[in-house]
Amino acid sequence: MKMADSVDRPDGTADTGSGSGSDSGKGGSGAGTPARRRDARRNRDLLLEAAHEVFTELGLNAPLDVIARRAGVGNATLYRHFPHRAALVDAVFRDQLTGTMDAGDRARDVDDAWTGLTGYLQAVFNVLATDRGTNDLMTTHLEGVESLEAVHAHNHRTVELLLARGRHQGTIRPDATTEDVLFALAALGRAVPALTTATTPDAWRRPLALLCDSLRAAPTSPPLPSPALTPEQLNDTLHHFNR
């Protein structure tokens, strides 16, 4: 079966191309019937399963026609369900991103800020190390993914609260900012797939421990050099990570 090549389009229009039998309906005479609705749900489920596999293997910039081919449907079917890449990414990773926010909520409930922060970062990196697609999402900035915008805001607030609590408790250095931490996490997170591929699945634990240790309050720690990143500068940096 031959499939037409597809490209991402800003306007989300669909390619024409052959695919599964459900792509070549007979003039729409059966549109809206229970059987057609079941076919549509089945195709959507197949696309989500295939997209998660492909994004995990190849990252979020994986060709969409590869996803359609693996799902056994045509490009037109993919675009009918998900008119642009951001819509597909949002549907695939929404539950996983919600789990990250749940980990943040649990960390906020821990009285000891250091325990809460380090436990939260370990939970996040455990996901970054096992899912290439989620890693791309969490360590870059992709426009139009609603669930990603929510998790970035929640992540920022979680780190901000835990740093403030840690400063008050005297366990976290007073000059470390939320942007400092988020930049360091994104930079380290981008390296995790290569690190775990070349070594062992939990090799990220050592560099993360070193990063966390740099946040500890210590009388001998010299002040951090240069100005801290602003929120806008952090955003711009994450955009560049995706290029």
TORRO-287538 format. One line per 5 residues: for each residue x, y negated, z of N, C-alpha, C, CB. Coordinates in steps of 0.05 Angstrom, whole numbers, always signed. Glycine has a CB too. Example, Ala and Ser with C-alpha at 12.3 -4.5 7.8 and 13.67 -1.06 7.14 Angstrom:
2
+264 +114 +156 +246 +90 +156 +264 +66 +156 +226 +89 +181; +257 +45 +142 +273 +21 +143 +258 -1 +157 +282 +12 +114
This chain:
243
+17 +24 +0 +0 +0 +0 +18 -25 +0 -19 +0 +24; +13 -43 -18 +29 -66 -20 +16 -90 -6 +35 -74 -49; +31 -105 +9 +21 -128 +24 +34 -153 +14 +24 -124 +54; +18 -174 +10 +30 -199 +2 +47 -211 +24 +8 -219 -7; +69 -224 +17 +85 -238 +37 +69 -260 +49 +111 -248 +25
+74 -266 +75 +60 -287 +89 +80 -307 +100 +42 -277 +111; +71 -332 +103 +87 -352 +116 +69 -366 +136 +98 -373 +95; +82 -378 +157 +67 -394 +176 +60 -421 +163 +84 -398 +202; +36 -430 +167 +27 -455 +156 +18 -473 +179 +4 -451 +135; +24 -499 +178 +15 -517 +199 -16 -518 +200 +26 -545 +194
-29 -515 +177 -59 -517 +178 -72 -491 +184 -69 -527 +152; -56 -469 +187 -68 -443 +195 -84 -429 +174 -85 -447 +219; -82 -437 +148 -96 -424 +127 -85 -396 +123 -96 -439 +101; -102 -378 +112 -94 -350 +110 -83 -344 +83 -118 -332 +116; -64 -325 +82 -56 -313 +57 -78 -295 +47 -29 -297 +61
-78 -291 +21 -94 -269 +10 -77 -244 +9 -106 -276 -18; -88 -222 +14 -71 -197 +13 -89 -174 +20 -47 -199 +32; -81 -151 +11 -96 -127 +17 -88 -117 +45 -91 -105 -4; -105 -100 +57 -99 -89 +83 -116 -65 +87 -103 -110 +105; -127 -63 +112 -144 -41 +118 -171 -43 +104 -148 -38 +148
-186 -22 +105 -212 -23 +92 -230 -45 +102 -226 +3 +96; -227 -54 +127 -244 -74 +138 -238 -101 +126 -242 -76 +168; -215 -105 +113 -208 -130 +100 -225 -134 +74 -179 -131 +93; -232 -112 +61 -245 -113 +35 -274 -108 +38 -232 -94 +15; -289 -125 +53 -317 -121 +57 -332 -124 +31 -328 -141 +77
-356 -112 +29 -372 -112 +4 -390 -136 +3 -388 -85 +1; -378 -159 -3 -395 -183 -7 -407 -193 +18 -416 -177 -26; -399 -183 +41 -409 -194 +66 -436 -184 +73 -409 -224 +65; -447 -164 +58 -474 -155 +63 -477 -143 +91 -482 -135 +42; -455 -132 +102 -457 -120 +128 -448 -138 +151 -442 -95 +129
-443 -164 +144 -432 -181 +164 -451 -183 +188 -427 -209 +153; -439 -182 +212 -455 -186 +236 -467 -160 +246 -477 -205 +231; -465 -138 +232 -476 -113 +242 -458 -103 +264 -478 -93 +219; -469 -85 +282 -453 -74 +303 -428 -60 +293 -470 -54 +320; -430 -46 +271 -406 -32 +261 -384 -52 +253 -413 -15 +236
-392 -74 +240 -373 -94 +232 -360 -108 +257 -385 -115 +214; -377 -112 +277 -366 -124 +302 -347 -105 +315 -389 -132 +321; -353 -79 +315 -334 -60 +327 -308 -60 +311 -346 -32 +327; -310 -61 +285 -285 -62 +268 -269 -87 +275 -293 -62 +238; -282 -109 +278 -268 -134 +284 -254 -132 +311 -288 -158 +284
-268 -121 +331 -255 -118 +358 -231 -99 +356 -276 -108 +379; -235 -77 +341 -213 -58 +338 -189 -71 +325 -223 -33 +322; -194 -86 +303 -172 -99 +290 -158 -120 +308 -182 -113 +264; -173 -134 +324 -161 -153 +342 -144 -139 +363 -183 -170 +356; -154 -117 +373 -138 -102 +393 -112 -91 +380 -155 -78 +404
-115 -81 +355 -91 -71 +342 -70 -93 +337 -99 -58 +315; -80 -117 +330 -62 -139 +325 -48 -148 +351 -78 -163 +314; -63 -148 +373 -51 -156 +399 -30 -136 +407 -72 -159 +420; -36 -110 +404 -16 -90 +411 +9 -92 +394 -29 -62 +409; +5 -95 +368 +28 -97 +350 +43 -122 +355 +18 -96 +321
+30 -144 +360 +43 -170 +364 +61 -168 +389 +23 -193 +367; +50 -156 +410 +66 -154 +435 +91 -137 +430 +50 -141 +457; +89 -115 +415 +112 -99 +409 +133 -114 +392 +103 -74 +393; +123 -129 +372 +141 -143 +354 +154 -167 +368 +127 -152 +328; +138 -182 +383 +150 -204 +397 +170 -195 +418 +127 -221 +411
+164 -173 +431 +183 -162 +451 +210 -154 +437 +171 -138 +466; +208 -142 +414 +232 -133 +400 +247 -156 +386 +224 -113 +379; +232 -175 +373 +245 -194 +356 +243 -223 +365 +233 -192 +328; +227 -228 +386 +224 -255 +395 +199 -268 +382 +248 -272 +390; +193 -292 +391 +168 -306 +382 +169 -316 +353 +163 -329 +400
+193 -317 +341 +195 -326 +314 +193 -302 +294 +220 -340 +309; +185 -279 +304 +182 -256 +286 +162 -262 +264 +174 -231 +302; +167 -252 +239 +148 -257 +217 +120 -245 +224 +159 -244 +191; +100 -261 +218 +73 -252 +224 +64 -229 +206 +54 -275 +222; +75 -228 +181 +67 -206 +164 +77 -179 +175 +77 -210 +136
+99 -179 +190 +109 -155 +203 +88 -145 +223 +136 -159 +216; +76 -164 +238 +56 -157 +258 +31 -145 +244 +48 -181 +275; +22 -158 +222 -1 -148 +208 +4 -120 +197 -9 -167 +185; +28 -116 +186 +34 -90 +174 +35 -68 +196 +61 -91 +160; +47 -75 +219 +48 -55 +241 +20 -48 +251 +66 -64 +263
+2 -68 +251 -25 -64 +261 -42 -49 +240 -38 -90 +267; -32 -47 +215 -47 -33 +194 -69 -49 +182 -58 -8 +205; -67 -76 +183 -87 -93 +172 -74 -112 +153 -103 -108 +194; -90 -127 +138 -79 -147 +120 -73 -174 +133 -99 -151 +97; -58 -190 +119 -52 -217 +130 -77 -233 +135 -33 -232 +111
-96 -231 +117 -121 -246 +119 -135 -240 +146 -140 -241 +96; -135 -214 +153 -147 -206 +179 -133 -219 +202 -147 -176 +182; -106 -219 +201 -91 -232 +223 -99 -261 +226 -61 -229 +218; -99 -276 +203 -105 -305 +205 -134 -310 +211 -98 -318 +178; -152 -291 +205 -180 -294 +212 -183 -294 +242 -198 -273 +199
-169 -276 +256 -170 -274 +285 -153 -296 +299 -162 -247 +294; -130 -301 +287 -111 -320 +299 -100 -339 +278 -87 -304 +313; -113 -363 +276 -107 -380 +253 -78 -392 +253 -126 -403 +253; -64 -390 +275 -36 -399 +276 -21 -384 +297 -35 -430 +282; +5 -386 +296 +23 -370 +313 +16 -375 +343 +52 -376 +308
+12 -400 +350 +7 -407 +379 -17 -393 +390 +4 -437 +382; -38 -390 +373 -63 -376 +382 -57 -346 +388 -85 -378 +362; -40 -334 +371 -33 -306 +375 -16 -303 +399 -19 -295 +350; +4 -320 +402 +22 -319 +425 +6 -322 +451 +44 -341 +424; -13 -341 +451 -29 -346 +475 -45 -321 +483 -48 -370 +471
-57 -308 +463 -73 -284 +468 -56 -261 +478 -89 -276 +443; -32 -258 +467 -15 -235 +474 -4 -238 +503 +8 -233 +455; +4 -262 +510 +19 -266 +535 +4 -279 +558 +44 -282 +530; -22 -285 +553 -37 -299 +574 -37 -284 +601 -66 -303 +565; -42 -258 +600 -43 -243 +625 -16 -242 +639 -52 -214 +620
+6 -239 +623 +32 -237 +635 +40 -264 +647 +53 -230 +613; +33 -286 +634 +39 -312 +645 +23 -317 +670 +33 -334 +624; -2 -308 +671 -18 -310 +695 -5 -295 +718 -47 -300 +690; +7 -273 +713 +22 -258 +733 +45 -274 +745 +32 -231 +722; +58 -290 +728 +80 -307 +738 +69 -328 +757 +94 -321 +714
+46 -339 +751 +34 -359 +769 +25 -346 +795 +9 -372 +756; +16 -321 +794 +10 -306 +818 +34 -303 +836 -3 -278 +812; +57 -297 +823 +82 -295 +839 +89 -322 +851 +105 -285 +821; +84 -343 +837 +89 -370 +848 +71 -376 +872 +85 -391 +827; +46 -368 +871 +28 -372 +893 +37 -356 +918 -1 -363 +885
+47 -332 +913 +57 -316 +936 +81 -329 +949 +63 -288 +927; +99 -340 +932 +123 -353 +942 +116 -378 +958 +141 -361 +919; +96 -392 +949 +88 -417 +964 +77 -410 +992 +66 -432 +948; +66 -386 +995 +55 -378 +1021 +76 -369 +1041 +35 -357 +1017; +101 -365 +1032 +122 -356 +1050 +133 -380 +1066 +146 -343 +1034
+133 -377 +1092 +142 -400 +1109 +171 -408 +1104 +138 -393 +1138; +188 -388 +1102 +216 -394 +1098 +221 -400 +1068 +234 -370 +1107; +229 -425 +1063 +232 -434 +1035 +252 -418 +1020 +239 -464 +1034; +275 -412 +1032 +296 -397 +1018 +286 -369 +1010 +321 -395 +1036; +272 -356 +1027 +261 -329 +1020 +241 -332 +998 +249 -316 +1045
+224 -352 +1000 +203 -356 +980 +215 -362 +953 +185 -378 +988; +235 -380 +952 +247 -388 +926 +262 -365 +913 +266 -411 +931; +279 -351 +929 +295 -329 +917 +277 -306 +908 +316 -320 +937; +256 -300 +924 +238 -279 +916 +223 -286 +890 +218 -273 +938; +215 -311 +888 +201 -320 +864 +219 -318 +839 +191 -349 +867
+244 -327 +842 +262 -326 +819 +268 -298 +811 +288 -341 +826; +271 -280 +830 +275 -252 +823 +251 -240 +808 +281 -235 +848; +227 -248 +816 +203 -238 +803 +202 -248 +774 +178 -247 +818; +209 -274 +770 +209 -285 +743 +230 -272 +725 +214 -315 +744; +254 -268 +736 +276 -257 +720 +271 -227 +714 +302 -261 +734
+257 -214 +731 +250 -186 +725 +233 -184 +700 +235 -173 +749; +216 -204 +696 +200 -205 +671 +217 -213 +647 +176 -224 +674; +234 -234 +651 +251 -244 +630 +269 -222 +619 +267 -267 +639; +277 -204 +636 +296 -183 +628 +283 -160 +613 +310 -172 +652; +257 -157 +615 +243 -134 +603 +226 -141 +579 +226 -120 +624
+221 -167 +574 +203 -174 +553 +214 -198 +538 +174 -181 +564; +224 -193 +514 +237 -214 +498 +217 -237 +491 +248 -203 +472; +192 -230 +486 +173 -250 +479 +167 -269 +502 +147 -237 +470; +163 -258 +526 +159 -274 +550 +184 -291 +556 +151 -257 +574; +207 -280 +551 +232 -295 +555 +233 -319 +538 +257 -277 +550
+226 -316 +512 +226 -339 +494 +206 -360 +504 +218 -330 +465; +183 -351 +512 +162 -369 +522 +171 -385 +546 +137 -354 +528; +183 -371 +566 +189 -383 +591 +214 -401 +590 +193 -362 +612; +231 -397 +571 +257 -411 +570 +258 -432 +548 +280 -392 +567; +237 -435 +532 +236 -455 +511 +210 -470 +514 +239 -442 +483
+203 -486 +494 +178 -501 +495 +164 -497 +468 +183 -531 +501; +142 -483 +468 +127 -478 +444 +100 -493 +445 +122 -447 +440; +95 -510 +426 +71 -527 +426 +46 -510 +421 +73 -549 +405; +24 -518 +434 -2 -507 +428 -10 -482 +442 -3 -502 +399; +7 -472 +460 +1 -448 +475 -11 -457 +502 +26 -429 +479
-37 -455 +505 -50 -466 +529 -40 -453 +555 -80 -463 +527; -38 -427 +555 -30 -413 +579 -1 -420 +586 -33 -383 +576; +16 -426 +566 +43 -433 +571 +45 -461 +585 +60 -433 +546; +29 -479 +575 +28 -506 +588 +21 -503 +617 +9 -525 +573; +2 -486 +623 -7 -482 +651 +15 -470 +668 -32 -465 +652
+29 -450 +657 +50 -436 +673 +74 -454 +677 +58 -410 +660; +81 -471 +657 +103 -489 +661 +97 -509 +683 +109 -504 +634; +72 -520 +683 +65 -539 +704 +65 -525 +731 +37 -551 +698; +54 -501 +733 +53 -486 +758 +82 -479 +767 +37 -460 +755; +99 -471 +749 +126 -465 +756 +141 -489 +767 +141 -454 +731
+137 -512 +754 +149 -537 +763 +141 -544 +791 +142 -560 +744; +115 -541 +796 +104 -548 +822 +114 -528 +843 +73 -549 +822; +116 -503 +837 +125 -483 +856 +154 -489 +864 +124 -455 +844; +171 -493 +844 +199 -500 +851 +201 -526 +866 +216 -502 +825; +186 -545 +859 +186 -571 +872 +178 -568 +902 +167 -591 +858
+157 -553 +907 +148 -549 +935 +169 -534 +951 +121 -534 +935; +180 -513 +940 +199 -497 +955 +225 -512 +960 +205 -471 +940; +234 -528 +941 +258 -544 +945 +253 -564 +967 +267 -559 +919; +230 -578 +967 +224 -598 +987 +223 -585 +1015 +198 -612 +981; +210 -561 +1016 +208 -547 +1042 +236 -538 +1051 +189 -523 +1039
+252 -529 +1032 +279 -520 +1040 +297 -544 +1049 +292 -507 +1016; +294 -567 +1037 +309 -590 +1047 +301 -597 +1075 +304 -615 +1028; +275 -596 +1080 +265 -602 +1107 +275 -581 +1127 +234 -602 +1107; +277 -556 +1119 +287 -535 +1136 +317 -533 +1138 +276 -508 +1127; +331 -549 +1121 +360 -550 +1122 +373 -526 +1108 +369 -551 +1150
+359 -512 +1091 +371 -489 +1078 +379 -494 +1049 +352 -465 +1079; +369 -515 +1037 +374 -522 +1009 +387 -549 +1007 +348 -521 +992; +407 -551 +991 +423 -576 +989 +405 -599 +981 +446 -573 +968; +409 -622 +993 +390 -644 +990 +390 -658 +962 +395 -665 +1010; +412 -654 +947 +414 -668 +921 +406 -651 +897 +442 -677 +917
+396 -626 +902 +387 -609 +880 +358 -617 +873 +388 -579 +887; +353 -623 +847 +327 -631 +839 +312 -608 +825 +329 -655 +819; +286 -612 +821 +271 -591 +807 +281 -587 +779 +241 -599 +807; +288 -609 +766 +298 -607 +738 +325 -593 +737 +301 -636 +726; +342 -597 +758 +367 -582 +759 +362 -552 +759 +383 -590 +785
+344 -544 +775 +338 -515 +778 +325 -504 +753 +319 -511 +802; +306 -518 +742 +292 -508 +718 +310 -507 +694 +268 -526 +712; +328 -526 +691 +347 -525 +669 +366 -501 +672 +364 -551 +668; +376 -497 +696 +395 -475 +701 +381 -448 +697 +406 -476 +730; +355 -446 +705 +340 -421 +701 +336 -416 +672 +313 -423 +716
+329 -437 +656 +324 -433 +628 +350 -425 +614 +313 -459 +615; +372 -438 +620 +397 -431 +608 +406 -402 +614 +419 -451 +617; +404 -395 +639 +410 -367 +646 +391 -347 +634 +411 -364 +677; +365 -355 +635 +345 -337 +624 +349 -331 +595 +318 -348 +628; +359 -350 +579 +364 -346 +551 +385 -324 +546 +372 -372 +537
+404 -322 +565 +426 -303 +563 +418 -275 +572 +450 -313 +578; +396 -272 +586 +389 -247 +598 +385 -224 +578 +364 -250 +614; +371 -228 +555 +368 -206 +536 +395 -195 +526 +352 -214 +513; +414 -213 +519 +440 -204 +510 +455 -190 +533 +456 -228 +499; +453 -201 +557 +467 -189 +579 +457 -161 +586 +463 -207 +604
+431 -157 +586 +421 -131 +593 +424 -111 +571 +391 -133 +600; +425 -121 +546 +430 -102 +524 +459 -92 +524 +424 -117 +497; +477 -110 +531 +506 -103 +531 +514 -88 +556 +523 -128 +528; +499 -90 +577 +507 -78 +603 +485 -59 +614 +514 -99 +624; +472 -68 +635 +451 -52 +647 +425 -69 +651 +460 -41 +674
+402 -57 +653 +377 -72 +655 +376 -92 +678 +354 -53 +657; +391 -87 +700 +389 -105 +723 +415 -122 +726 +385 -89 +748; +430 -125 +704 +455 -141 +705 +449 -170 +711 +470 -138 +679; +425 -179 +707 +418 -207 +712 +419 -214 +742 +390 -214 +702; +418 -194 +759 +417 -200 +788 +442 -214 +798 +413 -173 +804
+466 -207 +787 +490 -220 +796 +492 -250 +789 +514 -205 +784; +488 -258 +764 +489 -286 +758 +466 -302 +772 +487 -291 +728; +443 -289 +775 +421 -303 +790 +429 -307 +819 +395 -287 +788; +442 -288 +831 +451 -291 +859 +471 -314 +861 +463 -265 +870; +489 -316 +842 +508 -338 +842 +495 -365 +839 +529 -334 +820
+475 -365 +821 +459 -390 +818 +445 -398 +843 +439 -387 +795; +432 -379 +855 +417 -385 +880 +436 -394 +902 +402 -360 +890; +459 -382 +904 +479 -389 +924 +488 -418 +921 +503 -371 +924; +488 -428 +896 +496 -456 +891 +476 -476 +902 +500 -461 +862; +451 -466 +908 +430 -484 +919 +431 -485 +949 +403 -474 +909
+447 -469 +962 +447 -468 +991 +459 -494 +1002 +463 -444 +1001; +448 -503 +1024 +459 -526 +1038 +484 -518 +1052 +438 -538 +1058; +506 -533 +1049 +531 -527 +1062 +546 -553 +1068 +549 -508 +1045; +557 -556 +1092 +570 -581 +1099 +593 -588 +1081 +580 -580 +1127; +606 -568 +1068 +629 -573 +1052 +623 -577 +1022 +649 -550 +1054
+597 -576 +1015 +590 -579 +986 +594 -607 +977 +561 -570 +982; +609 -612 +956 +612 -640 +946 +586 -648 +932 +636 -642 +927; +582 -674 +930 +557 -683 +915 +558 -674 +886 +555 -714 +917; +535 -670 +875 +533 -662 +847 +541 -685 +829 +505 -652 +840; +556 -680 +808 +564 -702 +790 +543 -711 +771 +589 -695 +775
+545 -735 +761 +527 -746 +740 +498 -747 +748 +530 -730 +714; +482 -763 +734 +454 -765 +742 +439 -739 +736 +440 -788 +726; +418 -734 +751 +401 -711 +747 +384 -715 +722 +382 -705 +771; +376 -693 +709 +358 -694 +686 +331 -706 +695 +354 -667 +674; +319 -722 +677 +292 -731 +681 +273 -709 +670 +286 -758 +667
+247 -710 +678 +229 -690 +666 +228 -691 +636 +200 -695 +677; +229 -715 +624 +229 -718 +595 +254 -706 +583 +227 -748 +588; +277 -710 +595 +302 -698 +584 +301 -668 +586 +326 -709 +600; +290 -657 +607 +287 -628 +610 +269 -617 +587 +276 -620 +637; +247 -631 +582 +229 -623 +561 +243 -623 +534 +204 -641 +560
+258 -644 +528 +272 -646 +503 +293 -623 +500 +286 -673 +501; +306 -617 +523 +326 -595 +522 +312 -568 +516 +340 -593 +549; +290 -563 +528 +276 -538 +522 +267 -536 +493 +252 -535 +541; +259 -559 +482 +252 -559 +453 +276 -551 +436 +242 -587 +445; +299 -560 +443 +323 -554 +428 +331 -524 +431 +347 -571 +437
+325 -512 +454 +330 -484 +459 +316 -467 +438 +322 -475 +487; +293 -476 +427 +277 -461 +409 +286 -463 +380 +248 -469 +412; +307 -478 +375 +316 -482 +347 +337 -462 +339 +327 -511 +343
